[in-house]
Amino acid sequence: MDLGLRHRACIITGGSRGIGLEVARQLRAEGANLLLVGRGEAALRAASEQCGGGQAVRWLALDVTGPEAGQTTVAACHEHFGRVDALINGAGTSSVRAIEELTDEDWQDQWELSVMAAMRMMRAAIPAMRERRWGRVVNVSSSSGKRPGQRNVAYSVGKAAQLSLSRAYADAYARDGVLINAVTPGPVASELWLGPGGLVDQTVQARGGTREEVLEAAAAGVPRHRLASPAEIAAVIVFLCSEPAGYVVGAAWSVDGGAVPVII
């Protein structure tokens, strides 16, 4: 299937690792031009090289929660590629924190990352998409945005708000050819979960047990009985950026192995 992504200019926040990096790889395989956005220069350089480097893969080191991050990112994409066709808001993180331990700062951090950063990126990118009457935005939310979990309630609430944000923007711009959707992954075998000090290690520290037991419990909560690979999540995101996805608007696609037991 031709996804119609050749030479499309795509911004990927959180593009240096995990799901974001796999999205970058798959988009580049379709011939897209990439602007990878993240905080760490070394990680971005490495990600760019993994995607083939060269003029088609650029990177920008910044904190996406900064007030000017959206404008700066979109300006950089226009400078490199002359346009912005797709925006993937993939930057995000979480930690294991009991509800009574969450501070005001924890709540505010998740709001800034899941809602304000995504909103500012869309606010900056959409006007030019609207003028050309073609654009794609995919916001990477979470299954916990549909079914709040106790691992980090602030994260769940932020991701639920991100879904509402996505739907509101989708309704506003669909008639202009700018299609906005979200995906809601469940547990993913990525650095966030499996890396040193990641969610698995934090769960062991907070609740006891072994890494193997934590992973078995996470898999047991999913009808597929395993964690997703980043490539499985990325494949759905890339499709939502494509020409064939031209009638998908305002969706929150579950890519969670069946973890959320509702049809929505």
C-alpha positions as CSV (number, residue, x, y, z in Angstrom):
1,M,0.0,0.0,0.0
2,D,1.3,3.4,-0.9
3,L,0.8,5.6,2.1
4,G,1.4,8.8,0.2
5,L,4.1,10.0,2.6
6,R,7.0,10.5,0.3
7,H,8.6,14.0,0.9
8,R,6.0,14.8,3.5
9,A,7.6,17.0,6.2
10,C,6.9,15.4,9.6
11,I,7.6,16.7,13.1
12,I,8.0,14.1,15.8
13,T,8.3,15.2,19.4
14,G,9.9,12.6,21.7
15,G,11.5,11.4,18.5
16,S,14.9,10.2,19.9
17,R,13.7,7.0,21.7
18,G,10.9,4.5,22.2
19,I,7.7,4.9,20.2
20,G,8.8,8.2,18.7
21,L,12.0,6.8,17.3
22,E,10.2,3.8,15.8
23,V,7.7,6.3,14.2
24,A,10.6,8.1,12.7
25,R,12.1,5.0,11.3
26,Q,8.9,3.9,9.7
27,L,8.1,7.4,8.3
28,R,11.6,7.6,6.8
29,A,11.1,4.2,5.2
30,E,8.0,5.7,3.5
31,G,10.2,8.5,2.1
32,A,9.1,11.2,4.6
33,N,11.3,14.1,5.7
34,L,11.8,14.3,9.5
35,L,12.3,16.8,12.2
36,L,13.1,15.0,15.4
37,V,12.5,17.0,18.6
38,G,13.7,16.2,22.1
39,R,15.8,17.5,25.0
40,G,19.0,15.6,24.5
41,E,21.4,16.4,21.7
42,A,23.3,13.2,21.9
43,A,20.2,11.1,21.7
44,L,18.8,13.1,18.8
45,R,22.0,12.7,16.9
46,A,22.0,9.0,17.4
47,A,18.3,8.8,16.4
48,S,19.0,10.8,13.2
49,E,21.8,8.4,12.3
50,Q,19.5,5.4,12.9
51,C,17.0,7.0,10.5
52,G,19.6,7.5,7.8
53,G,20.7,11.0,8.5
54,G,21.4,13.4,5.7
55,Q,19.2,16.3,4.6
56,A,16.0,14.4,5.0
57,V,16.5,13.9,8.8
58,R,17.0,17.0,11.0
59,W,16.8,17.4,14.7
60,L,16.0,20.1,17.2
61,A,17.0,20.0,20.9
62,L,14.5,21.8,23.2
63,D,12.0,21.4,26.0
64,V,8.6,21.0,24.4
65,T,6.9,22.4,27.5
66,G,8.5,25.8,26.9
67,P,6.1,28.6,25.9
68,E,7.8,29.2,22.6
69,A,8.5,25.6,21.8
70,G,5.7,25.2,19.2
71,Q,6.6,28.3,17.2
72,T,10.3,27.4,17.4
73,T,9.7,23.9,16.2
74,V,7.4,24.8,13.3
75,A,9.8,27.5,12.2
76,A,12.6,25.0,12.1
77,C,10.6,22.6,10.0
78,H,9.7,25.3,7.5
79,E,13.4,26.3,7.4
80,H,14.5,22.8,6.6
81,F,11.7,21.5,4.4
82,G,9.6,24.5,3.5
83,R,6.4,23.1,5.0
84,V,4.9,21.0,7.8
85,D,2.6,18.2,6.7
86,A,2.3,16.0,9.8
87,L,2.8,16.5,13.5
88,I,3.2,13.6,16.0
89,N,3.1,14.8,19.6
90,G,4.9,11.9,21.2
91,A,6.8,13.5,24.0
92,G,5.8,12.1,27.4
93,T,6.9,10.3,30.5
94,S,5.6,8.9,33.7
95,S,6.8,7.5,37.0
96,V,5.3,5.2,39.7
97,R,3.8,7.4,42.3
98,A,0.9,6.6,44.7
99,I,-1.9,9.1,44.6
100,E,-1.3,10.4,48.1
101,E,2.3,11.1,47.2
102,L,1.6,13.2,44.1
103,T,2.6,16.9,44.6
104,D,1.2,20.0,42.9
105,E,4.4,20.0,40.8
106,D,3.7,16.4,39.6
107,W,0.2,17.4,38.5
108,Q,1.4,20.5,36.8
109,D,4.2,18.7,35.0
110,Q,1.8,16.2,33.5
111,W,-0.6,19.0,32.4
112,E,2.3,20.9,30.8
113,L,3.6,17.9,28.9
114,S,0.4,16.2,27.8
115,V,-1.9,19.2,27.2
116,M,-0.1,22.5,26.9
117,A,2.9,21.2,24.9
118,A,0.6,19.4,22.5
119,M,-1.7,22.4,22.2
120,R,1.1,24.8,21.4
121,M,2.6,22.5,18.8
122,M,-0.9,22.2,17.1
123,R,-1.5,25.9,17.4
124,A,1.8,26.6,15.6
125,A,1.5,23.9,13.0
126,I,-2.1,23.9,11.9
127,P,-2.5,27.4,10.3
128,A,-0.1,26.5,7.4
129,M,-1.7,23.0,7.1
130,R,-5.1,24.7,6.9
131,E,-4.0,27.0,4.1
132,R,-2.8,24.0,2.0
133,R,-5.9,22.0,3.1
134,W,-3.8,19.0,4.0
135,G,-2.4,18.0,7.4
136,R,-2.2,15.2,9.9
137,V,-1.8,15.4,13.7
138,V,-1.4,12.4,15.9
139,N,-1.3,12.8,19.7
140,V,0.2,9.9,21.5
141,S,-2.0,9.5,24.6
142,S,-2.4,6.3,26.7
143,S,-4.9,3.6,27.6
144,S,-4.8,5.1,31.1
145,G,-6.4,8.2,29.6
146,K,-9.5,6.0,28.9
147,R,-9.2,3.8,32.0
148,P,-7.3,5.6,34.8
149,G,-4.8,3.4,36.6
150,Q,-3.1,3.8,40.0
151,R,0.5,3.8,38.7
152,N,0.3,7.6,38.4
153,V,-3.1,9.3,38.5
154,A,-1.6,12.6,37.4
155,Y,-0.4,11.0,34.2
156,S,-3.8,9.3,33.6
157,V,-5.6,12.6,34.1
158,G,-3.2,14.5,31.8
159,K,-3.7,11.8,29.1
160,A,-7.5,12.0,29.4
161,A,-7.3,15.8,28.9
162,Q,-5.1,15.2,25.9
163,L,-7.8,13.1,24.4
164,S,-10.4,15.8,24.9
165,L,-8.0,18.3,23.4
166,S,-7.5,16.1,20.3
167,R,-11.2,15.7,19.8
168,A,-11.8,19.5,20.1
169,Y,-9.1,20.3,17.6
170,A,-10.3,17.6,15.3
171,D,-13.8,19.1,15.1
172,A,-12.4,22.5,14.5
173,Y,-10.2,21.7,11.5
174,A,-11.5,18.6,9.8
175,R,-13.4,20.6,7.1
176,D,-10.1,22.2,6.2
177,G,-8.4,18.9,5.5
178,V,-6.4,18.9,8.8
179,L,-7.1,15.5,10.4
180,I,-6.4,15.2,14.1
181,N,-6.4,11.8,15.9
182,A,-5.0,10.2,19.0
183,V,-3.6,6.7,19.8
184,T,-3.8,5.1,23.2
185,P,-1.1,2.5,23.8
186,G,-1.1,0.2,26.8
187,P,2.2,-1.1,28.3
188,V,5.0,-1.0,25.7
189,A,8.3,-2.8,25.8
190,S,10.2,0.4,25.5
191,E,12.9,2.3,27.5
192,L,10.2,3.9,29.6
193,W,9.1,0.5,30.9
194,L,12.2,-1.7,30.6
195,G,15.1,0.7,30.8
196,P,17.2,1.0,34.0
197,G,15.1,3.0,36.5
198,G,12.1,2.7,34.3
199,L,8.5,1.8,35.3
200,V,9.3,-1.9,35.9
201,D,12.2,-1.0,38.3
202,Q,10.2,1.7,40.0
203,T,7.3,-0.8,40.5
204,V,9.7,-3.3,42.1
205,Q,11.0,-0.6,44.4
206,A,7.5,0.6,45.4
207,R,5.6,-2.6,45.7
208,G,8.2,-5.4,45.9
209,G,8.6,-8.5,43.9
210,T,11.0,-9.1,41.0
211,R,11.2,-7.6,37.5
212,E,9.9,-10.8,36.1
213,E,6.9,-10.8,38.4
214,V,6.1,-7.1,37.5
215,L,6.3,-7.9,33.8
216,E,4.1,-11.0,34.2
217,A,1.5,-8.9,36.0
218,A,1.6,-6.2,33.4
219,A,1.1,-8.8,30.6
220,A,-1.6,-10.6,32.5
221,G,-3.7,-7.4,32.5
222,V,-3.8,-7.4,28.7
223,P,-5.8,-9.9,26.7
224,R,-2.9,-10.4,24.3
225,H,-0.8,-11.4,27.4
226,R,2.3,-9.4,26.4
227,L,3.6,-5.9,26.1
228,A,3.4,-4.2,22.8
229,S,6.5,-3.5,20.7
230,P,7.2,0.1,19.8
231,A,6.9,-0.9,16.1
232,E,3.3,-2.1,16.7
233,I,2.3,1.3,18.1
234,A,4.3,3.2,15.4
235,A,2.6,1.4,12.6
236,V,-0.8,2.7,13.7
237,I,0.6,6.3,14.1
238,V,2.2,6.2,10.6
239,F,-1.1,5.0,9.1
240,L,-3.0,7.9,10.7
241,C,-0.5,10.2,9.0
242,S,-1.2,8.7,5.6
243,E,-3.3,9.5,2.6
244,P,-5.4,6.3,3.1
245,A,-6.4,7.5,6.5
246,G,-8.2,10.5,4.9
247,Y,-11.6,9.6,6.6
248,V,-10.3,9.1,10.1
249,V,-11.1,12.2,12.2
250,G,-11.2,12.7,16.0
251,A,-10.5,9.1,16.8
252,A,-8.7,7.7,19.9
253,W,-7.4,4.4,18.5
254,S,-6.8,1.8,21.2
255,V,-3.5,0.1,20.5
256,D,-3.4,-1.6,23.9
257,G,-3.8,-5.4,23.2
258,G,-7.4,-5.1,24.5
259,A,-6.5,-3.7,27.9
260,V,-9.5,-1.2,27.9
261,P,-12.6,-3.4,27.9
262,V,-14.9,-1.0,26.1
263,I,-15.7,-0.3,22.5
264,I,-14.6,3.3,22.2
